[in-house]
Amino acid sequence: MSSKPKNQSSSYFEKQRDALVAEISVSMDTLLNNVNTLNRSLEGSIAVGKEFDNVAAIWNNFYDGMDQTDRLFQKNSRLSPEEDFETPPVDSSR
């Protein structure tokens, strides 16, 4: 058993290790680039969503006003026309 095959196998191992380390390095760079692209995309989506905050608040106010109008209309429709003009009785016990 000579030392030459041992050096060759060690050399082969080191070559394979270096190739795998280089492949892992390239894969990590690709991963980093893809994560950065995803981050930019998410930031853009959030920015677009924030642009609609004012519009959403306006529509919310509109629907709240419509809901209040509807409740007022329902309350008034329960009263007869005579009750609309009557004043509530005054409590004389106070």
Backbone bond lengths (Angstrom), bond angles and torsions (degrees), N, CA, C in turn:
res aa  C-N    CA-C-N  psi(-1)  N-CA   C-N-CA  omega(-1)  CA-C   N-CA-C  phi
1 M - - - 1.445 - - 1.515 109.53 -
2 S 1.250 113.50 114.86 1.450 118.39 -178.42 1.525 110.06 -97.03
3 S 1.289 115.42 166.92 1.456 120.26 -180.00 1.522 112.11 -81.52
4 K 1.314 118.26 -12.96 1.454 121.59 -178.31 1.530 112.20 -63.39
5 P 1.342 121.03 -48.12 1.464 119.75 178.03 1.521 112.05 -62.45
6 K 1.314 116.37 -33.65 1.460 119.41 178.96 1.527 110.75 -64.09
7 N 1.320 117.37 -42.95 1.457 121.83 178.04 1.521 110.99 -66.34
8 Q 1.321 117.41 -37.96 1.451 120.81 179.69 1.529 110.47 -66.69
9 S 1.322 117.16 -42.87 1.463 119.71 179.62 1.526 110.14 -67.92
10 S 1.311 116.99 -37.32 1.461 120.52 176.24 1.518 109.77 -64.96
11 S 1.276 116.31 -41.24 1.450 121.30 178.90 1.541 109.82 -64.96
12 Y 1.333 116.83 -42.87 1.468 120.79 177.62 1.533 110.18 -61.76
13 F 1.341 116.76 -43.19 1.462 121.77 178.18 1.523 110.68 -59.56
14 E 1.324 116.38 -46.18 1.457 120.22 -179.20 1.516 111.61 -64.81
15 K 1.340 117.44 -37.99 1.457 120.43 177.33 1.530 110.79 -64.15
16 Q 1.306 115.93 -43.57 1.461 120.03 179.34 1.530 110.96 -65.67
17 R 1.322 115.85 -42.02 1.463 120.81 177.99 1.524 110.38 -61.52
18 D 1.311 117.14 -46.06 1.461 120.80 179.55 1.528 111.42 -62.48
19 A 1.339 116.40 -39.06 1.467 120.18 178.24 1.533 110.44 -64.68
20 L 1.308 116.73 -42.94 1.475 120.42 179.23 1.524 111.66 -66.90
21 V 1.328 117.16 -40.13 1.464 120.77 178.09 1.529 109.78 -63.91
22 A 1.325 117.29 -40.12 1.466 120.37 177.76 1.527 110.56 -65.39
23 E 1.328 117.09 -41.21 1.468 120.97 178.41 1.528 110.97 -64.56
24 I 1.309 117.32 -40.58 1.467 121.37 177.28 1.526 110.32 -64.77
25 S 1.323 116.46 -39.60 1.464 120.27 179.29 1.530 110.92 -63.07
26 V 1.331 116.69 -43.72 1.466 120.37 178.27 1.526 110.09 -63.89
27 S 1.320 116.77 -42.20 1.472 120.75 179.39 1.523 111.48 -63.68
28 M 1.326 117.16 -38.94 1.464 120.32 178.32 1.525 111.10 -67.05
29 D 1.336 117.19 -38.76 1.470 120.22 176.64 1.522 110.73 -63.37
30 T 1.324 116.89 -42.37 1.466 121.18 178.05 1.523 110.39 -63.21
31 L 1.313 115.77 -43.32 1.462 120.39 178.31 1.524 110.90 -60.97
32 L 1.308 117.05 -45.03 1.461 121.14 179.49 1.527 111.17 -61.15
33 N 1.324 117.00 -43.54 1.463 120.59 178.07 1.523 111.29 -62.53
34 N 1.333 116.86 -41.69 1.467 120.25 179.74 1.524 112.22 -67.58
35 V 1.315 117.51 -37.79 1.463 120.74 177.50 1.533 110.12 -66.88
36 N 1.322 117.35 -39.41 1.465 120.44 176.77 1.526 111.19 -63.94
37 T 1.333 117.05 -40.20 1.467 121.14 177.60 1.522 110.14 -63.70
38 L 1.321 116.63 -43.59 1.462 120.72 177.29 1.520 111.23 -61.26
39 N 1.312 117.21 -42.26 1.462 121.68 179.42 1.528 110.91 -61.45
40 R 1.338 117.30 -44.77 1.469 120.39 178.06 1.523 110.99 -63.02
41 S 1.315 115.96 -39.41 1.462 120.13 179.72 1.531 111.05 -65.05
42 L 1.316 116.31 -43.55 1.469 120.12 178.15 1.522 111.39 -64.95
43 E 1.322 117.52 -40.29 1.462 120.60 177.49 1.526 110.51 -62.58
44 G 1.328 116.99 -39.87 1.461 120.80 177.27 1.518 111.78 -64.48
45 S 1.317 116.87 -41.25 1.466 120.70 178.61 1.526 111.26 -64.41
46 I 1.300 116.39 -41.04 1.466 120.48 178.73 1.520 110.08 -65.57
47 A 1.325 117.06 -40.32 1.465 120.52 179.25 1.524 110.73 -63.57
48 V 1.330 117.24 -41.88 1.465 120.29 178.06 1.523 109.81 -64.06
49 G 1.323 117.13 -41.61 1.463 120.37 178.57 1.514 112.25 -62.18
50 K 1.319 116.86 -38.23 1.472 120.40 -179.65 1.521 111.98 -68.84
51 E 1.335 116.66 -25.67 1.461 119.86 178.14 1.530 111.44 -65.88
52 F 1.309 117.52 -22.94 1.456 121.45 -178.43 1.528 113.17 -93.06
53 D 1.322 117.99 1.55 1.461 120.70 -179.95 1.530 111.35 -60.36
54 N 1.330 117.08 -45.08 1.464 120.14 -178.85 1.523 111.23 -65.05
55 V 1.318 116.55 -42.06 1.460 120.44 179.04 1.523 109.98 -64.17
56 A 1.316 116.85 -41.97 1.463 120.64 178.77 1.525 111.12 -63.15
57 A 1.333 117.50 -38.08 1.467 120.58 178.79 1.529 110.65 -66.39
58 I 1.323 117.02 -38.64 1.471 120.34 178.34 1.527 110.24 -63.96
59 W 1.334 116.37 -47.02 1.468 119.25 179.07 1.526 110.86 -64.35
60 N 1.323 117.82 -35.50 1.467 120.96 177.36 1.527 110.17 -62.78
61 N 1.328 116.86 -43.84 1.469 120.15 177.35 1.520 111.06 -62.94
62 F 1.327 116.88 -39.95 1.459 120.92 178.48 1.526 110.67 -60.80
63 Y 1.327 116.37 -49.09 1.469 119.50 -178.61 1.529 111.52 -66.99
64 D 1.322 117.66 -36.20 1.470 119.86 175.79 1.528 110.58 -62.82
65 G 1.330 115.99 -43.17 1.471 119.77 177.96 1.513 111.63 -64.19
66 M 1.317 117.52 -40.86 1.469 121.03 178.04 1.530 110.41 -64.54
67 D 1.328 116.53 -38.80 1.465 120.58 178.88 1.528 110.34 -65.16
68 Q 1.323 117.42 -42.77 1.463 120.79 178.13 1.526 110.59 -64.74
69 T 1.311 117.27 -41.19 1.465 121.10 178.27 1.520 110.39 -63.11
70 D 1.324 116.32 -41.88 1.460 121.01 179.60 1.529 110.49 -63.49
71 R 1.329 116.88 -44.99 1.475 119.60 178.79 1.522 111.06 -63.37
72 L 1.326 117.97 -40.54 1.459 121.81 178.80 1.526 110.35 -65.27
73 F 1.324 116.80 -40.71 1.456 120.89 178.06 1.529 110.83 -64.25
74 Q 1.325 117.20 -43.47 1.467 120.46 178.61 1.523 111.11 -64.70
75 K 1.311 117.29 -39.27 1.461 121.11 179.05 1.527 109.74 -64.79
76 N 1.318 116.88 -44.80 1.463 120.55 -179.24 1.520 112.01 -70.34
77 S 1.311 118.89 -29.71 1.457 120.57 -179.62 1.524 111.28 -74.40
78 R 1.313 119.39 -19.11 1.465 122.42 176.45 1.527 111.66 -75.64
79 L 1.326 116.36 -25.49 1.464 120.48 -179.48 1.523 109.85 -83.08
80 S 1.313 116.72 143.91 1.465 119.64 173.62 1.526 108.26 -78.12
81 P 1.318 119.06 160.99 1.476 120.43 -178.48 1.528 112.66 -58.79
82 E 1.329 117.66 -31.85 1.463 119.25 178.86 1.525 111.04 -69.35
83 E 1.343 117.27 -36.13 1.458 120.94 -178.80 1.519 111.50 -69.47
84 D 1.322 117.50 -24.52 1.455 120.51 179.82 1.520 111.94 -61.27
85 F 1.333 116.43 -33.42 1.464 119.75 -174.32 1.516 113.35 -101.19
86 E 1.313 117.88 -7.82 1.468 119.85 179.50 1.518 110.15 -77.83
87 T 1.306 115.84 145.91 1.448 121.38 175.43 1.526 108.08 -91.08
88 P 1.270 119.20 147.35 1.465 120.21 179.54 1.522 110.45 -66.53
89 P 1.335 116.41 149.25 1.460 119.63 178.85 1.531 111.29 -63.07
90 V 1.316 115.65 143.03 1.454 121.30 179.50 1.515 108.08 -89.34
91 D 1.331 116.02 133.20 1.460 121.22 178.60 1.526 107.97 -80.84
92 S 1.330 116.74 111.18 1.468 121.22 -176.57 1.515 112.66 -84.02
93 S 1.326 118.18 -6.33 1.460 120.36 -178.11 1.515 112.58 -77.44
94 R 1.286 118.15 -8.63 1.462 120.26 -178.84 1.456 111.99 -84.51
